[in-house]
Amino acid sequence: MKNEAMGYLRRERKLAVLYILPALSVFILFMFYPLVYTVYLSFFRWNMVSPKMKFVALQNYINLLTDPVTLQVFKNTALYIVILILFNFLLPYVLAYINTFLMKTGKDIYKALFFSSSLIALVVGAILFQWIFNPVSGPVAALASKAGTALPAWSKTPGLVIFVISLVAVYKAFGYNFLILLSGMGSVPGELIEAARLEKASNRNIFRRIVMPLTSATAVYILIMTIVQGLQYVFTPIKVLTQGGPNDASSNIIYRGYDYAFTFYETGMSAALAVVTMVIFLLLLYLEFRFVEKGVYYEN
């Protein structure tokens, strides 16, 4: 009887491996192998053309971390993340609450309007914002002229250039984040909201003490996606509008890695920056699971 049970378990394990094998093969081919190969390349100097690669050990990492441009790029990335969190996480979070619990009419209209921006390609959005913020003939410049001031050349102004480029990524991702947060709001029991209102609780307290805890799982997901996906979205407007300028004032870690590989042909430096970026994101994920995940509410 015991031998039959052991044989059954072995067959079940083989069957499980057989079912997992297709997905595992895809992960190995498109995720694990590129990851290992990127780490491998980070220890070499190679221009993607020469048949020989020169082993330099940790020199790529030393050059990367001692380069003042790297510090500038990390500062830019931090500013991108702050702007994206404000406009692609906090703002849709509040608007989803208003749409679900405060608005009485026109909810579907606002849902459609907010989501419509997600249908526009990033390249089109970049060109659109380039026209909107044109310092000579754009609508923002026209409004500034009527107010007796002039719109600065944003593409040549450090700080402002990051804000305008971030707006393109915000425009693309805002509607999706809004709808996901809206679906999270829909899972909040209406009885709790009505009970709180009967107790004369303010809308602010209802949001902080009822809605935020009960939608925390959805919020954490959107927070992570805002950072990770937002930095990927930023790449296209940087490439289309500024190419990282002026003087790397609009570049970030994603675009800088692209520059190393396909502009300067320094594959080892690009791979080293990719590895450093991965370590930073792993650290952020660890901190999220270590400190944020404890307060997350899961219904089941």
Protein Blocks (a to p, Z undefined) as FASTA:
>chain_A
ZZmmmmmmmmmmmmmmmmmmmmmmmmmmmmmmmmmmmmmmmmpccehlambdcdehjmmm
mmmmmpmklmmmmmmmmmmmmmmmmmmmmmmmmmmmmmmmmpmghklmmmmmmmmmmmpc
fklmmmmmmmmmocklgmklmmmmmnopacddfklgghjlmmmmmmmmmmmmmmmmmmmm
mmmmmmpcfklmmmmmmnopafklmmmmmmmmmmmmmmmmmmmmmmmmmmmmmmmmmmmm
nnopahhllgcfklmmmmmmmmnopaklmmmmmmmmmmmmmmmmmmmmmmmmmmpccfZZ
